[in-house]
Amino acid sequence: MKNSLNFVSACLRVVDTPVRDSIGLNSSRESLSRNKMLRKLKRPELAVLAIFLIVSLGAWAVWMHRWNTQAARRDEMNALYAIASGGDPASVRRLAEYPSPEAMQFIEKLAQDRNAFPDGRLEAINVLGARQSIDSRALAPLLWIDQPLDMRHAVAGVFKQRGCEKECISVTLAAPHAVWAGQPTFEMQHYAQIPSSTPHLQENLDYFHKQTDADYLVLLNSSPCLTGKSLQTKYALDPEFVDKVRKKIGLC
C-alpha cells in the first residue's frame, strides 16, 4: 500500500514539473513582450523630448544673442549720448542713424537736457525737426521762456516749417502771456545774476525780447483760427492780453 502511494506521488511530480516549467516559460515570454511594447511606446516620447530640448536650446541661444546685441547697442547709444551732450553734433547724427525707437528717445532727452552743451541740443532739435512726423509734445515745451533764446528760436524755426498745431499754439500763447504777467525770461534771469550791469545790458535784453516776440508772432499767425479759438477759451478773463494779440495776428 505504501509503495503504491509513493509511486503515485512520484508520477504527480513528474507531471507537475513540465506544467510549472511551461507556466514559467509563458510568464517570461509575456514579460519580454511587455518590455518590448514599453520600449516601443517610449521611443516616440524620447524623440519628442529630444526635439523639445533642441528647440529650447536653440531658442535660448537666439534670445541670448539678441539680448547681447541689444545690450551692446544700448551701451553704444549711451556713449554717443554722453559725447553729444558735451556739444558734439556728429554724435547726435550718428545716434539718429540707429534703427531703434530708443535712439529717438535719447535725442529727445538731449534736446530737453538743460545741462547739455548748446551745440548738441541744437543738433538734436534739428534732427527731431527733420523727421517724417514731428512730435509736438517733445518740442513745444522748448518754446517756453525758461529756455535759452537760441533753443526757442530753433524750435520756432521747426514749427514754422512743419506747422504749428494745438500743442505749439498753446505754449506760444502761454509764453508771452507769462511775460506780460511779469515772469522773467531765461535772459532776464541770467543778466540779473551779473553783479554790475554793462552799458549794453538793456540793449541786449531789448534785442532778445524783440526776437522772442517775432518768433511767437510768426507761429501765431501761421494758425490764426486756432490762435483765436485758444484766446477765447483760455484767456477770456484777460481781455487786454486778448486784444493785444488779436491786433498782431491776421484774420481767421
C-alpha positions in Angstrom: 0.0 0.0 0.0 2.8 2.4 1.0 4.7 1.5 -2.2 1.6 2.3 -4.3 1.3 5.8 -2.7 4.9 6.5 -3.3 4.5 5.5 -6.9 1.5 7.8 -7.4 3.3 10.8 -5.7 6.3 10.3 -8.0 4.1 10.3 -11.1 2.4 13.5 -10.0 5.7 15.2 -9.5 6.8 14.1 -13.0 3.6 15.5 -14.4 3.7 18.8 -12.4 7.3 19.7 -13.3 6.7 20.3 -17.0 3.5 22.2 -16.2 5.3 24.6 -13.9 8.1 24.9 -16.5 5.5 25.7 -19.1 3.8 28.3 -17.0 7.2 29.9 -16.1 8.2 30.0 -19.8 4.9 31.6 -20.7 5.3 34.2 -18.0 8.8 35.1 -19.2 7.6 35.4 -22.7 4.8 37.7 -21.6 7.3 39.8 -19.6 9.6 40.2 -22.6 6.6 41.1 -24.8 5.6 43.8 -22.3 9.1 45.2 -22.2 9.3 45.4 -25.9 5.9 47.1 -26.0 7.1 49.6 -23.4 10.3 50.3 -25.3 8.2 50.9 -28.4 6.0 53.3 -26.6 8.9 55.2 -25.0 10.7 55.8 -28.3 8.3 58.4 -29.6 8.2 60.0 -26.1 12.0 60.2 -26.1 12.0 61.6 -29.6 9.6 64.4 -28.6 11.7 65.1 -25.5 14.8 65.3 -27.6 13.2 67.7 -30.1 11.8 69.8 -27.3 15.3 70.1 -25.7 16.9 71.0 -29.1 14.3 73.6 -29.8 14.5 75.1 -26.3 18.3 75.3 -26.5 18.1 76.9 -29.9 15.5 79.5 -28.7 17.6 80.3 -25.7 20.7 80.8 -27.9 18.8 83.1 -30.2 17.4 85.1 -27.2 20.9 85.4 -25.6 22.3 86.6 -28.9 19.6 89.2 -29.3 19.9 90.3 -25.7 23.7 90.7 -26.0 23.3 92.6 -29.3 20.7 94.9 -27.7 22.9 95.4 -24.6 25.9 96.3 -26.8 23.8 98.7 -28.9 22.4 100.4 -25.7 25.9 100.8 -24.4 26.9 102.4 -27.7 23.9 104.8 -27.6 24.7 105.8 -24.1 28.3 106.6 -25.0 27.1 108.6 -28.0 24.6 110.5 -25.8 27.4 111.4 -23.4 29.6 112.7 -26.2 26.7 114.5 -27.9 25.7 116.2 -24.6 29.2 117.6 -24.5 28.5 119.6 -27.6 29.4 117.2 -30.5 26.8 117.4 -33.3 28.3 114.5 -35.2 27.5 112.2 -32.3 23.9 113.3 -32.4 23.7 112.4 -36.1 25.3 109.1 -35.5 22.8 108.4 -32.8 20.0 109.2 -35.2 21.2 106.5 -37.6 20.3 103.7 -35.1 17.2 101.9 -36.3 15.7 101.9 -32.9 12.9 104.0 -31.2 15.2 104.2 -28.2 17.6 106.3 -30.3 14.9 108.9 -30.8 14.2 108.9 -27.1 17.9 109.7 -26.4 17.7 112.6 -28.9 14.5 114.0 -27.4 16.1 113.7 -24.0 19.2 115.6 -25.3 17.1 118.4 -26.8 15.5 118.9 -23.4 18.7 118.4 -21.3 19.5 121.8 -19.7 22.9 120.5 -18.6 23.9 119.6 -22.2 26.0 122.0 -24.3 24.1 124.1 -26.8 25.6 122.7 -29.9 24.4 119.2 -29.0 20.9 120.4 -28.1 20.6 122.4 -31.3 21.6 119.5 -33.4 19.1 117.3 -31.6 16.3 119.8 -32.3 17.4 119.8 -36.0 17.2 116.0 -36.1 13.8 115.9 -34.5 12.5 118.6 -36.8 13.7 116.7 -39.9 11.8 113.5 -39.0 8.9 112.5 -41.3 6.5 113.3 -38.5 7.4 115.6 -35.6 6.4 115.1 -32.0 4.9 118.4 -30.9 4.8 117.2 -27.3 8.5 116.8 -27.2 9.4 120.1 -29.0 6.7 122.5 -27.9 7.9 122.8 -24.2 11.2 124.2 -25.6 9.3 127.3 -26.7 8.8 128.2 -23.1 10.5 131.4 -21.7 12.8 129.5 -19.3 14.7 128.1 -22.3 17.6 130.0 -23.8 16.8 132.2 -26.8 18.8 130.0 -29.3 16.7 126.9 -28.2 13.4 128.8 -28.5 14.5 130.2 -31.9 15.5 126.8 -33.2 12.2 125.2 -32.2 10.2 128.1 -33.6 12.0 127.5 -36.9 11.0 123.9 -36.9 7.3 124.7 -36.2 7.4 127.5 -38.8 8.4 124.9 -41.5 6.4 122.0 -40.3 3.3 123.7 -39.0 2.2 124.9 -35.5 -0.7 122.9 -34.2 -2.5 122.7 -30.9 0.4 121.9 -28.6 2.6 124.5 -30.3 -0.1 127.3 -30.3 -0.9 126.6 -26.6 2.7 127.1 -25.5 3.2 130.0 -27.9 0.3 131.9 -26.3 1.2 130.9 -22.8 4.8 132.2 -23.1 4.0 135.9 -24.0 1.2 135.9 -21.5 3.6 134.9 -18.8 6.0 137.7 -19.9 3.0 140.1 -19.9 2.3 139.0 -16.4 5.8 139.8 -15.3 7.6 136.4 -15.4 11.2 136.7 -16.4 12.7 135.1 -19.4 15.9 133.0 -19.3 17.9 136.0 -20.4 16.4 138.3 -17.8 17.3 135.7 -15.1 20.8 135.4 -16.5 21.5 139.1 -16.6 20.0 139.6 -13.1 22.9 137.4 -11.7 25.5 139.8 -13.1 26.8 141.9 -10.2 27.4 145.1 -12.2 25.4 145.8 -15.3 27.2 146.5 -18.6 26.4 149.5 -20.8 24.8 147.2 -23.4 22.8 145.2 -21.0 19.5 146.8 -21.7 20.2 146.8 -25.5 20.8 143.0 -25.3 17.6 142.4 -23.4 15.6 144.5 -25.8 17.1 142.5 -28.7 16.2 139.2 -27.0 12.7 140.4 -26.3 12.1 141.5 -29.9 13.5 138.3 -31.3 11.3 136.3 -29.0 8.2 138.3 -29.9 8.9 137.9 -33.6 9.2 134.1 -33.3 6.0 133.8 -31.3 4.0 136.1 -33.7 5.2 134.1 -36.7 3.8 130.9 -35.1 0.6 132.5 -34.0 0.0 133.9 -37.5 0.6 130.5 -39.0 -2.7 129.3 -37.5 -4.8 132.4 -36.9 -8.1 130.4 -36.5 -6.6 128.1 -33.9 -5.0 131.1 -32.1 -8.3 132.9 -32.0 -10.1 129.9 -30.6 -7.4 129.4 -27.9 -7.6 133.1 -26.9 -11.4 132.8 -26.4 -11.3 129.6 -24.4 -8.2 130.1 -22.3 -7.7 133.9 -21.9 -11.2 135.3 -21.8 -10.6 136.7 -18.3 -7.7 138.8 -19.6 -9.3 140.9 -22.4 -6.3 143.3 -22.5 -4.0 140.4 -23.5 -6.5 139.1 -26.0 -6.9 142.5 -27.6 -3.1 142.9 -27.8 -2.6 139.6 -29.5 -5.6 140.0 -31.9 -4.1 143.2 -33.2 -1.0 141.4 -34.2 -2.4 138.3 -35.9 -4.3 138.0 -39.2 -7.9 137.3 -39.7 -9.2 133.7 -39.5 
